[in-house]
């Protein structure tokens, strides 16, 4: 069965086409994506700006056509933080459906964390014991922990790399005052979740997902994507802290030249690194292992389980 998963994230619109078989992992067949930066296209009142809506409608229509052309019998379409938090979310969703025929489901933050956790559990298996899973998106940070396929506890915090960049670093390179104020703000927000997430015990295996964490790991020396999906990749806290001190002083053009950093995300790397550094420090994690599966795979796996 060929299924399309259309993920409207806060940074990127991404259609993943997979072949799904009972008793087997979903097999990627095709991918189509485009940077939308919805988390950065919000006006002062928190509404998605007209240009953001226009770009979203165009991408969804193109993705619908691509999914049909690739033979998908079903498309699971959803949106995350940027649309979820927008004050005009209902109007945006209605316009998308009216002009494309695609109905986007808005995932609550806790469902986002839960489904990402499911994907990580399936990837690493039961031998991982109690999992701690962290996912930095464009609009939010998802955290989940537990021993089963459903996390015992999860949290979704408004600390995405795109959101933080828009709100805190509007001029590109942050001043020392902007950086320090942002660093302390992020830590205060995350600290409130540390107790509940660690109440069930420490993590036997601490894992990170998402493009931001993958880029940071590559920046700190992890293997490039060309070496394959099954190569073990780790983000180490000490290396990240050292790179962060340098990154925060560099212009975006210089950050874009670093290994693993895409041009359309370079401006968010400092904010993403601030969030990742706070996560690893406050949860006392010397390293995070990078998982190639995340939310899209979690959505697919849950759908697959119900087939």
N, C-alpha and C positions, 0 to 999 in steps of 0.2 A: 504494500500500500504506500503510495507516495503522498506525503503530507508537506504542506508549507507552514512555516511558523513566521508570522510577520510581527516583529518586535519594534514598537515605536518607543525608543528610549529617549532619554533626555539629551543625549549627544547625537545618536545615530539612529536612522531607520534601517532595519536589517531584515531581509527575507532569507530564511534558511529552508532549503528544500531537502527533505530526507526520504529515504526508503526505510519504512518501518516493518519489522518482522517480529512475530511473537517469539520470545525466547532469545532475542538478539538485540544488541545496541542499535540505535538509529544510525543509519549510514548516510553521511552527508553526500548529496548529489550536486547541489548548486547553491551558490550564495550571491545575493544582490543587496548592496547597501549604499547608503549615501549619508554624509554628515548633515544633520538638520539643526543641531544646536538649539533645540527648543528651550532648554533651561536658560539660554542666554537671550531668547527672543520673548521675554516677558516685560510688559510695561510697568510703570510705577505702581499700578493697582494690582499687579499680579495676573494680568490677562495675557494670553498668547497674542502677540502682535499680528496684524494682518499679513505681513510678509512671511511670518512663521506658519500661519494657517495655510497660506497659498502653497508654500513649499511642502507642507505635510500632505495636503490634498493631492498634489502632483505626484509625490513619491508613492503614496498608497495606491493611486490609480496605476502607476507604472508597475508596482510590485504585484498588483492583482493580475495584470496582463502577463507578467513574467511567470507567475505561478501557473496560470492556465496554459501558457506555452510549454512549460516543462512537464505538464501532465498531472498536476496535483489534483487529487480527488477531494481534498479538503484543505482549507487554509484556516489556521488558528491565529487570530489577530488580536493583539493586546497593546496597551499603552501603559507606561509607568509614571514616574514621579512628575515630570514636567506637565503632562496633561492632567494627571491626578490632582495636582495642587493648583492648577490654573483656575482663576475665578470664573472664567468663561468656558470651563471644560464641557458643559452640556452643549453649548452652541458649537464648539469646535467639533465634537463628536457627531452632532447632527449634520453639520456641513460635510464632513468626510463621508458619512453614509449616503447623504443625498447625492453627492457628486461622483462617488465611486462605487456605491453599492456594498461597500465593506463596513461591517459593524465592528468597531474596536471595543474590546472589553477593557475596562480600566482595572488594573490589578492593585488591590490595597497593598501597602508597604509590607505588612506581615505575610501576605501570600507571596510576595516577591522573595522575601527571605526564606520562607518555607520551601518554595519550589527550587530555589538555588541550592538549598541544603540537600534536597532530595537528589539533585544531579550530582553533587559532590559525594554523597554517600554511595550512590551507584558506581561512580567512577573508582573510588578508593576501596569500597567494600567494608565488611564488618570488622576486619582486622584493625581498622583505624580506631576502634573504641569510641570514646566520647569525642566527637568532632566539634571544633569551633570553626565557623565559616564566616568570612568577611568579604563583602562585595562593595566596591566604590563605584557608583554610577555617576551620571552627569548631574542628577538632582538629589540623590540620597545615598546614604550609607546603610547597607543591610548587614545585620549580624544575627547569627543563629547558632545554637549549641544543643547537643543531645546525643544519645546513644542509639536511637532508632532511626527509621527513615523520615519520621516527622520530628522536628526539633522540640525539645522540652521548653525552650524559651527562645524568642526572637524579638528583634527590634529593628525599626526603620527610622533613621535620623535624617533630618534635612541638611546633610553635609556632603552633597555631591560635588565633584570637582568643577563642573560647569557652574553650578549655583554659587559656590564659594568664590570662584574667579570673578563672576559678574558682580557679586555684592562687595567683595573685599579688595580685589586687585584690578580696578577698572582701567588703570593706566599702564598695565603691563608689568614691568618690574616693580615689586612692592618696595616702599620705603622701609627702613628698619622699624619704624613705629607701626606701620600697617602690618608688617610681617609678625611682629611680636604680639600685637593685639589679636590677630587672627589665630595664631598658634595657641594662645591661651583660651580663646573662645572655643575652638575646636575641642581642646582637651576638657573643658568644662562640660560640653555637651556629651562627649563620649563617656566621661567618668560616671555620669548618672546611670549608665547601663552596665557598668562593670560588675557591680555587686549581684544583681539579679542573674546575669549570665554565668557567673562563676559559682553561684550558690550550689549548683549540683556537682561541683568539683572542678578541677582543672581540665585542660584539654589534653587528651592523648595524642591528638593530631590537629594542628592548627593550619588552616587552609585559606588561601585567597583566590578569588576569581575576579573576572572583569578585565577589560582592556587596560584600565589604569594600572592595576597591579601587575599585569603582564609587561607593560611598558617599563614600569619601575624595576622589575626584576631583570629585564634585558639591559636596562641602563646600568644596573649593578653587576653585570657579568653573566647572567643566565644565558643559556644556549639560544640562538636565534630560531625562529619558526621553521627555517629550512631544514633543521635537523630532525623534525618530525614531532608528532603529537606525544609519543610515549617517552621522550626524554624528560628526566626529572629536572624541574626548575624550582629554584628557591630564591626568595627575597630575604636577605639578611639585614637585621636591624642596624648593625654598626655601619655597614656599607651604605645603607639608605641615608642614615644621619649625615654621613660625610658628604654624600652627593647632594643632599638637600642644602647644606651650607653653601655649596657652589652654585646650585641651580637658582637660588633665590636672588643671585646677583647678576644673572645672565639675561640678555635680551632674548625675546622669543625666537628670533631668527637663529641664534646660537643653539638654543635648546633643541630646535627642530633638526639640527645636524647630528644630534646624539643617537647612538644605536638604539633601535626599538621605538623611537619617538616619531609618530606620524605628524605631518605638517599641520593637519587640522586639529590636533590635540596638544600641540606644543605649548600653547598659551595656558593650558590647564595643568601642566605638569607640576608646577610649584604647589598649587592648591592640593592636587592629588597626593603629593609627597608629604605635605603637612598632615593630611588625614591619616595616611598610612603610618607615618612615624608616631603619631599619637596613639593609634590602635596598638601598635606593637609594644610601645612603652607602657601604656596603662594596663594592658593585659599581660605584661611581662613575658613577651614572646620574642625569643632571640631570632626566630626565623618563621616565615610562612611558606608553605609549599604551594605552588601555583597549580590550580586545577583547570584543564582546558574546557571542561563542561561548566555551564552556568545556568542562567535563567531559562534561555530558550530550550536547552536540553531538558530542564526540569519540567517545563510545560509539556514537551513532547512525551516524556516518560510517564507523566500522570495520565495523559490522553491515551498512551499506548496501553497502560495498565487497565483501562476501561474498555479497550477494544474487544 
